[in-house]
Amino acid sequence: MVGRTLTRYMSIRFVQAIAGVFGTIFALVYLLDFVEMLRRAAGIPEAGTGLLALLCLLRVPEVTEQVLPFAVLAGSLFAFVSLSRKLELVVARAAGISVWQFLVPPVMIVLLIGIFSVTVYNPMCAAFKERADRIETGLFKGADTGTDTSLWIRQRSADGQSILRAEQSSDNGTRLASVTAFVYRPNGAFQERVEAPEATLTTGFWILKDARVSAPEAEPKDVASYRLATTLSAEQVTQSFVAPEAVSFWALADTARRIEGAGLDANRYRLRFQSLLARPLMLVAMVLIAASFSLRFFRFGGIAKMVSGGVAAGFMLYVATKLIGDLGGAGLLSASVAAWSPAIIGSLLGTLVLLHQEDG
């Protein structure tokens, strides 16, 4: 086993390296977001510099949470290369310590970082994002931000399925503006399209006022009120507008059950929950990948090529994670498979390369 002194020393080195990379990414993202926010808020008297700085500070944690695996990868590469350059790993190997033994401290460190990021940092990011969204909505209300802010609701009822699209919502989602509803029969066939300037949620129905109804092979007709059956409650409608990234880890499972019970698609929420559970293993995979590409002795040369290979491998794993995540979000793969397979495959490949390098 690795001695206590060496364990403490390597743990401190890895914590410093990962924290340094993460802090640099945080500062860079904050600066870029602040500049962009200044551009968007030009001409809005209420948008003071202090308010915009606070808004960016609330928005950045949610972004940096997504790049945490890259921070671990870059920090691990830096720490391993630094230890190799100073011949500290050579001394450790000469003392009879294998690569599997001096990998224990960094693996334990990233496991703790992963658990902390899921149980503490993620809920904090979700709370910050919710507050930032409220500030941003009030600040840019009515302003053209250049982004699509449409709201979509898919629902089921005894009359069949329907999809609602609205430009804006108010009263916690119970009042919609500029509404378009696509109504389907119980057998799945398209029935009609309904357009209305306003829709209000009541018990068991959406009431679309001054609606225009267009059905296949029929002339459009105007009605003063159109009743669209629904099983949604006001709370469920509000939850359907919330992105999975804005929901705390501790509330994701319950939110997914509520949304699914309302007949809405909860795949993205289940995928997000499983992805957070798999995050510690993903961080371990990043450490193993970094070790596979950065333990070469400096006197052998080719360090730059090895480090570039490690960055490329991490990027490929990230792309694979996104692709598989999209398949899981679309329902083509189960949430558990889509969330856990990249972390498991990355860990196994990293272990396989280390076994080949160290044990032949």
N, C-alpha and C positions, 0 to 999 in steps of 0.2 A: 504494500500500500504506500501511497505517497505520504511523506512526512507532513506534520502539521505546519511547519514553517514554509515548506515549498507550496503546500496547498494554499496557505494564506497569501503568499507572494503572487502566485499565478492568478488567484481570484481577484486580487486588487488590480493587477495589470489588465485583466479582461474587463473588469467593471469600468476602469478608466477609459479603455479604448472604445467600448461600446457606448458609454455615456458621452464621450467626446464626439463620436460620429453622429449620435442621435441629436445632441445639442446643436451641432453644426447644421444638420438638416432642418431642425426646428427653426433656427434663426433664419436660414435661407428661405424657407417656405413663408415664414412670417413677413419677411421683407418684401417678397414678391407679392404676397396677398395684400399687404398694406398699400403698395404702389398701385395695384389694380383697383383697390377699393377707393383710393383717392381719385382715380380716373372716373370710376362709376359715379361717385358722389359729387362730381364737379357741377356746380349750379344748384345744389340743394342746400339752403341756408342752415337747416337743422343738423347737417352732417359736419360736426366739428372734428378737429383732428383728434382730440381725446376720445370721442365716441368711436371714431373709426379705428383707433388703436385698440380700444377695448374689444370692439367687434372682431377684429382680426385675431386677437389673443384668444377669443372664445372659439373661433373657427379652426385655428391651426391644429389643436390636439387631435381632432378627428382625422385630419389628413396625415399627420405624422404617425398615427396608430397603424395606418395601412403600410407605411414604409419601414415599420419596425424590423421585419425580417431582413431587409437590406442593411439596416444599421447594424444588426447582429453579424451579418456576413462580412461587411466592410470592417467592423471592429475586430472580428476574429482574425481576418486576414492580416490586419495591421499588427495585432498582438503576436500572432505566430511568426510573422516575418521579423518583427523586432526581437523576439526571443531567439530566433535562428541567427540573426545578424550579429548579436552579441554572444553567440556560442553558448547561451545558457541551456538550450535544449541538448546541445552536444555534451555538456557536462552532465546533464540529467541522464542521458542515455549511457554515458560512461559509468555512472553510478549504479547502473542496472535497472533503471526505470524505463519501462516500455512506453510506446505511444499511447497504449490504452490506459496506462496509469496516469500520465500527465494530461490526458483528456478528461479525467474525472472532474477536476475543478471547473473548467469552462462549461462542461455539460451541466453540472449542478447549478452554476450561475445562471445560465440561460433558461434552465427549467424554472428557477425562482423568478426570473424576469418575466417569463411567459405567464406564470400563475398570477403575478402581480398585475401584469397588463390586462389580463382577462377579468380578474375579480375587483380591481381597484381603478386602474387607469381607464378601462372601457366605460364603466358607469360614469366616471367623471367626464369623459369625452362626450357621452350621450347627453348629460345634463348641460354641458357647455354648448353643444350644438343646438339643443332645444332653445336655450336662451338666445343664442346668436340668430336663430331663425326668426324669433319674435322681434328682435331689434331690427333685423334686416327687412322684414316684412313691413314694419311700421315706417322705416326710414325711406324705403324705395317704393312705397305704395303708390300706384298710379304712374310710376316712372318706367320708361322703356329700358330694361336692363339687357336686352339682347338675348334672353334665354327663354325657353319654353316653360311656362309655369302651369300648364294644363293639369287638371286632376282627372284621374280615371277611376271608375268603380265598376267592378264586375259582380253581379249579384244573381242569385237564384231564388225563385219563388214557385208557387203552385202553378202560375201561368207560364212558366218557362224562364229562360235566362235573358238577361239584358245587360248592356254595357252603357254606362253614363260617362260623358266627358263634359267637364265644366272649366271655364276660364278662371273662376274665383270661387272661394267659399267663405262663409262667415257663420257666426253663432255655432262654433265648434263643428262645422261641417253639415249642419242641418239646413242651411240655406245656400243654394248654388246659383251662380250667375252665368249667363251665356251657355245654356245646357243643350247638349245633343245626346239623345238616347237611341240606341240600337236595340230593338226588341225582337226576340226570337220565340218561336212556338215551343211547346214542350218536346217536340221531336227534333228540335235543333234547326228547323228551317227558318230563314229570315222572314219576319212578319212586317215590320214597318220601322221607319225612322221618324223620330219626333224631335223638333227643335223648339226651344222656348227661351225667352230672356231670363226666366227665373224658375227655380224649383225649390219646394219646401218639403221637408221630411215630416210626415205625421205618422201616427201609429198604423203600420201596415201598408202605407202608401207614400209615394212621391207625388206631390201635386205640382204639375207643370202648367203655369199660367200663360195664356195667350199663345198656345202651342200651334205649330204647323206640322201636320201628320202627312208623311209621304210613304205610300205602300206600293209594292210592285204592281204594275199593270192597273194603276188607279191614279186619278187626278189628286194632287195635294189638296188638303182641306185644312181650314183654320178652325180651332176650337178654343173656347174661352178657358177651359180647364181640362187637363188630361191626367188621369189617375194611373200611375204605374205601380203595380204591386211589388212589395219588398218585404224581406224578413229582417232587415238591418235595423239596429237601434242607433241612437245618436252616438253612443260610445264606440260602437263598432265602425261607424262611418269615420269618426275621428281617427281611430287606429289605422284604418285603411289608407289614410293620407300620410302616415308616418313612415319614413324610410327605415329599413332594417338597421341601418347604421346609426339612426337616432334613438334606438331602443337599447336600454341597458341590458347587459348580459343576464342579470338576475330576472328581468321581465320578459326576455325573448320567448321562452318556452310557453309561458301563459298567454302572451300576445299571439303566438302562432295558433294555439288551441282556440282562442276566441275568434280569430279571423277565419279559421277553417270552419268553425261551427256556424259562422254567418254565411257560409257558401262562397267565400272569397279565396283567392289563391294564396296559400301560406308557404309556398316552396322557398321563397327568398328568406323568410324569417327562420325556417328550420335550417336552411343552409348556413345562414349567419351564425346560428347557435352552434352548429356542429363545427364550423370553421374556427370559432373562438375556443371550443374545447380542444381542437387539434393544434392550436397555436403553439403551445410549449413544445410539442414534438416537431413542428415546423422549424422552430428556432434551433432545436438540437440538430436537425438536418442541415441547417445553415452552418453550424459549427463543424460538423463532419465534412461538409463540402469544402469549407475553408481549410481545414487540416489536410485534406487530400491534395490541395494545390499550393500549400505554403510551407511544407516541412522539408523542402529540399535544402541541402546544405549550400551555403553561399559560395563556397569554393568550387562547387560544381557549375555555377553560373545558371543562366536562364531563369532567374527569379521573376523578371518582369513578365516573361511569357507565362509562367506558372500562375502568377497573380491574375493576369488577364484571363486565363482559362477559368480560374475560380469565379471571377465576376461574371463571365459568360455563362458558366454553369448555373450560377444563382439566378441570372436573368431568365435562362431557359426554364428553370423550375417555376419562376414567377409567372411566365407566360402560360406554362402548362396548368398552373393553378387557376389562372383566370379562365382559360378555355374550359377546363373541367367544371369550374364554378358556374359558367354560363349554361353548360349542359344541365347542371343540377338545378339552377334557377328556373330553367325552362321545363323541368320535370322529366327530362330524358334520363337522368340518373338520380338515384336516391340521394338525399342530402348527406347521409353519413359517408357514402362512397365518394361523392364529389369533394367532401371536405377533408377526409382522412387520407385518401389515396396519394395525393402529391406529397404529403409529409412522410408517409410510410415509404413510398418509393424513393424519395430523396434521402432518407436516413439509410435505407438498405444500400443504395448506390454508393453513398459516402463510405459506409462500412466496408463494402466490397473493395473499393479502391484502396482503402487503408490496409486491408488484409493483403492485397496483392503487393503493395509497396513495402510493407513491414515484414510480412511473414512469407512472402513468395507465393 
